[in-house]
Amino acid sequence: MSAGILFDVDGTLVDTSYLHTVCWWQALRQLDVDVPMAHIHRAIGMGSDRILDHLLKASDSRTHREELDDDEQLALHTAKKTLYSTYWDRLRPLPGAPQLLRACAKAGLSVVLASSASKSELEKLRATLDCDDVLSAATSSADAESSKPAPDILQAALEQSGLDAADVVFVGDSVWDVEAAGKLKIPCIGLSSGGLAADELLRAGAVECYESPRDLHENLEASPVVQQLFGRR
């Protein structure tokens, strides 16, 4: 029997949540669509195949544009990707992220990145973390038909790592992470490093919540859900 810990990456291990927010805002403004940054930020963590419709149709963020044609959607996604790519060389891990991954691996847990970033973005995120030597698997958007809050990317992470849902914990920073994990009955540890309050993550169903990867690292031995994993190694 083996046990593992699955990690979301954007906003959980690498400090990108607000970069994604600004880039979506700028891309939307290029098409004269005005969505408040606060609303965009709360949608971060939802997959790129879902977030645009969510931003356009949500009742508290409607503008004079409630839908875009296919060409406009393609232009918007391209603009967002281009804007975000300008930050790639400046990405930084969140405090304690590499140390957390290495501590989990040292403790005998399989460490898996369950990311829905594109392959090119995931490559930059992995380079930022510089922890490939302790990873058992890593997913990208190409591995899932539907993105969070659908559980597809977590299912792909389980399949790639050979782990069972009953023997893992997922660590994420958004309500979409918590919702996706819940659909597979995987306990989710929330991190407020992506900008959401701990109370909100707990209300969404997170079993525990910590401020940052460093905070979780410092409390691994005190975490009941992680201690349960240790017993399954």
C-alpha positions in Angstrom: 0.0 0.0 0.0 1.2 3.5 -0.8 0.0 6.9 0.1 0.5 10.3 -1.5 -0.2 14.0 -1.5 -1.5 15.8 -4.5 -0.8 19.5 -5.0 -2.5 22.2 -7.0 0.3 24.5 -8.3 -0.9 28.0 -9.2 -1.6 29.9 -6.0 -0.8 26.9 -3.9 2.9 26.4 -4.6 3.8 29.2 -6.9 2.7 32.9 -6.4 0.5 33.4 -9.5 -3.1 34.0 -8.5 -2.9 37.7 -8.8 -0.9 37.6 -12.0 -3.6 35.5 -13.6 -6.2 38.0 -12.3 -4.4 41.0 -13.8 -3.8 39.2 -17.1 -7.4 38.2 -17.5 -8.5 41.7 -16.6 -6.2 43.2 -19.3 -7.2 40.7 -21.9 -10.9 41.4 -21.2 -10.3 45.1 -21.5 -8.8 44.6 -24.9 -12.3 43.5 -26.1 -13.9 46.3 -24.1 -15.3 43.9 -21.5 -15.1 45.4 -18.0 -15.1 42.8 -15.2 -14.0 43.9 -11.7 -10.7 42.4 -10.6 -12.2 41.2 -7.4 -14.6 39.0 -9.3 -11.9 37.7 -11.6 -9.8 36.8 -8.6 -12.5 34.7 -7.0 -12.8 32.7 -10.3 -9.1 31.9 -10.5 -8.6 28.2 -10.1 -11.4 27.4 -12.4 -10.2 26.0 -15.7 -9.6 28.2 -18.7 -12.4 26.3 -20.6 -14.9 27.5 -17.9 -13.7 30.8 -16.5 -14.7 33.0 -19.5 -18.3 32.0 -19.5 -18.3 32.3 -15.7 -17.0 35.9 -15.9 -19.4 36.9 -18.6 -22.5 35.4 -17.3 -22.2 35.8 -13.5 -25.1 38.1 -12.5 -22.9 40.4 -10.4 -20.3 41.0 -13.1 -22.4 41.6 -16.2 -21.4 44.3 -18.6 -22.8 45.2 -22.0 -21.1 42.1 -23.3 -22.7 38.9 -22.0 -21.2 36.6 -24.7 -18.4 36.6 -27.3 -18.2 34.9 -30.6 -15.7 32.2 -31.4 -13.1 34.6 -32.9 -13.4 36.9 -29.9 -13.0 34.1 -27.4 -9.9 32.8 -29.2 -8.5 36.3 -29.3 -9.1 36.7 -25.6 -7.5 33.4 -24.6 -4.5 34.2 -26.8 -4.2 37.7 -25.3 -4.3 36.3 -21.7 -1.7 33.6 -22.5 0.6 36.2 -24.1 0.2 38.6 -21.2 0.9 35.9 -18.6 3.9 34.6 -20.5 5.7 38.0 -19.8 5.9 37.0 -16.1 7.3 33.5 -16.6 10.9 34.4 -15.9 9.9 36.3 -12.8 7.7 33.6 -11.1 8.6 32.7 -7.5 7.6 29.8 -5.3 5.4 30.7 -2.4 7.2 30.6 1.0 8.1 27.1 2.0 6.8 25.4 -1.2 10.0 23.5 -2.2 10.6 22.6 1.4 7.1 21.2 1.8 7.4 19.0 -1.3 10.7 17.7 -0.2 9.5 17.0 3.3 6.5 15.0 2.1 8.8 12.9 -0.2 11.3 12.4 2.6 8.4 11.2 4.8 7.6 8.5 2.3 4.7 10.0 0.5 4.3 10.1 -3.3 4.3 13.8 -4.3 2.1 14.6 -7.3 1.4 17.9 -9.0 -2.2 17.9 -10.0 -2.1 21.0 -12.2 -4.4 22.1 -15.0 -1.9 24.6 -16.4 -0.9 24.2 -20.1 2.1 22.1 -20.8 4.2 25.2 -21.5 3.1 26.9 -18.3 3.6 23.8 -16.2 7.2 23.6 -17.5 7.8 27.1 -16.1 6.1 26.3 -12.9 8.2 23.1 -12.4 11.3 25.1 -13.1 10.3 27.6 -10.5 9.8 25.0 -7.9 13.0 23.1 -8.8 11.7 19.9 -7.2 11.4 17.5 -10.1 13.6 15.0 -8.4 10.9 14.3 -5.7 7.9 14.2 -8.0 6.1 11.0 -8.8 3.9 12.5 -11.5 2.6 15.9 -12.8 -0.4 16.6 -14.9 -1.3 19.4 -17.3 -4.5 20.6 -19.0 -3.9 18.0 -21.8 -4.6 15.2 -19.3 -8.2 16.2 -18.5 -11.3 16.6 -20.7 -12.9 19.0 -18.2 -11.2 21.4 -15.8 -11.9 22.2 -12.2 -14.4 22.2 -10.5 -14.7 18.9 -12.4 -12.5 16.2 -10.9 -10.8 15.1 -14.1 -7.4 16.5 -13.4 -7.3 14.8 -10.0 -8.4 11.5 -11.6 -5.6 11.8 -14.1 -3.1 12.5 -11.3 -4.2 9.3 -9.5 -3.9 7.3 -12.6 -0.5 8.6 -13.5 0.9 8.0 -10.0 -0.8 4.7 -9.4 -2.5 6.0 -6.2 -6.0 5.4 -4.9 -8.3 8.2 -3.9 -8.7 6.6 -0.5 -4.9 7.0 0.1 -4.3 10.6 -0.8 -4.9 14.2 0.3 -5.2 17.1 -2.1 -3.7 20.6 -1.3 -5.3 23.6 -3.0 -6.0 27.3 -2.6 -9.4 27.7 -4.3 -13.0 26.7 -3.7 -12.8 25.0 -7.1 -10.0 22.8 -5.7 -12.1 21.8 -2.7 -15.1 21.1 -4.9 -13.1 18.9 -7.4 -11.5 16.9 -4.5 -14.9 16.4 -2.9 -16.3 14.7 -6.0 -13.7 12.0 -5.6 -14.1 11.9 -1.8 -10.5 13.1 -1.4 -9.8 15.3 1.7 -8.7 18.7 0.7 -6.3 20.9 2.7 -6.8 24.5 1.9 -4.1 27.2 1.7 -5.0 30.8 1.9 -1.9 31.7 -0.2 -4.0 32.2 -3.3 -5.9 35.0 -1.6 -9.0 33.4 -0.3 -9.8 33.5 3.5 -9.4 30.3 5.4 -13.1 30.5 6.5 -14.2 30.4 2.9 -12.2 27.4 2.1 -13.4 25.6 5.2 -17.0 26.4 4.3 -16.4 25.0 0.9 -15.4 21.7 2.5 -11.7 21.9 3.2 -10.7 19.6 6.1 -7.9 21.9 7.4 -6.5 25.3 6.3 -3.1 26.9 6.6 -1.7 30.2 5.6 1.0 29.0 3.2 3.1 26.0 2.2 5.5 27.0 4.9 2.7 26.9 7.5 1.6 23.4 6.3 5.3 22.2 6.3 5.7 23.4 9.9 2.5 21.6 10.9 2.8 18.3 9.0 3.2 16.4 12.2 0.2 18.2 13.8 -2.1 17.7 10.9 -4.6 14.8 11.6 -5.3 14.2 7.9 -1.6 14.0 7.0 -0.9 11.8 10.0 -3.5 9.4 8.6 -1.5 9.3 5.3 1.6 8.4 7.2 -0.1 5.4 8.6 -0.8 4.1 5.1 2.7 4.3 3.7 
